């Protein structure tokens, strides 16, 4: 099973996405903000990350995590999502 980091601040969306991704065979580390994402990254090696751009009041929250995720030795791919298109 592949580890997936899901960063989404809207609880309902986070739960819905996590459930669907788990059904697709991923083990989800679902968190709601940048601080929790950094803590998860420190504890777990993720194979892929799904990041919401806007996290609460932080208009570029998920984007601030991109260098930290793609700069890791394992170089996981990252998918950026937003409801504000």
C-alpha positions in Angstrom: 0.0 0.0 0.0 1.3 3.4 -0.9 1.5 6.3 1.6 -0.3 9.5 0.5 -0.2 12.9 2.3 -3.4 14.8 1.9 -3.4 18.4 3.0 -6.9 19.9 3.0 -8.3 22.4 5.5 -12.0 21.8 4.8 -12.8 18.9 7.1 -15.7 17.5 5.0 -13.6 17.6 1.8 -10.6 16.1 3.6 -12.7 13.2 4.9 -14.3 12.6 1.5 -11.0 12.7 -0.4 -9.3 10.4 2.2 -12.1 7.9 2.0 -12.0 7.7 -1.8 -8.2 7.5 -1.9 -8.2 4.8 0.7 -10.7 2.8 -1.4 -8.3 3.3 -4.3 -5.5 1.6 -2.3 -3.7 4.4 -0.6 -2.8 4.8 3.1 -3.8 8.4 3.8 -2.1 10.8 6.2 -4.9 13.4 6.1 -4.1 16.7 7.8 -5.6 20.2 7.8 -2.8 22.7 7.8 0.9 23.3 7.0 2.1 22.7 10.6 0.4 19.3 10.7 1.7 18.5 7.2 5.3 19.2 8.3 4.9 17.0 11.4 3.6 14.2 9.2 6.5 14.6 6.7 8.9 14.3 9.7 7.4 11.0 10.7 6.4 9.2 7.5 7.9 8.7 4.0 5.1 9.5 1.5 4.9 8.2 -2.0 2.7 11.0 -3.2 1.2 14.3 -1.9 -2.2 16.0 -2.6 -2.1 19.6 -1.5 -4.8 22.2 -1.3 -3.6 25.6 -2.4 -5.7 27.7 0.0 -5.5 26.6 3.6 -7.7 28.7 5.8 -6.4 32.3 5.6 -3.2 31.2 4.0 -3.7 31.8 0.3 -0.7 29.8 -0.8 -0.5 27.2 2.0 -0.1 24.1 0.0 2.3 25.7 -2.4 4.7 26.6 0.5 5.0 22.8 1.1 6.0 21.9 -2.5 9.8 22.6 -2.1 9.8 20.6 1.1 8.1 17.6 -0.5 9.7 17.5 -3.9 13.1 18.2 -2.3 13.1 15.0 -0.3 15.4 12.2 -1.2 12.5 10.0 -2.3 11.1 12.9 -4.5 7.4 12.1 -4.3 5.1 13.6 -6.9 2.7 16.3 -5.7 -0.8 17.1 -7.0 -2.1 20.6 -6.2 -5.9 21.1 -5.9 -8.1 24.1 -5.3 -11.8 24.9 -5.1 -11.0 28.5 -6.2 -10.4 28.1 -9.9 
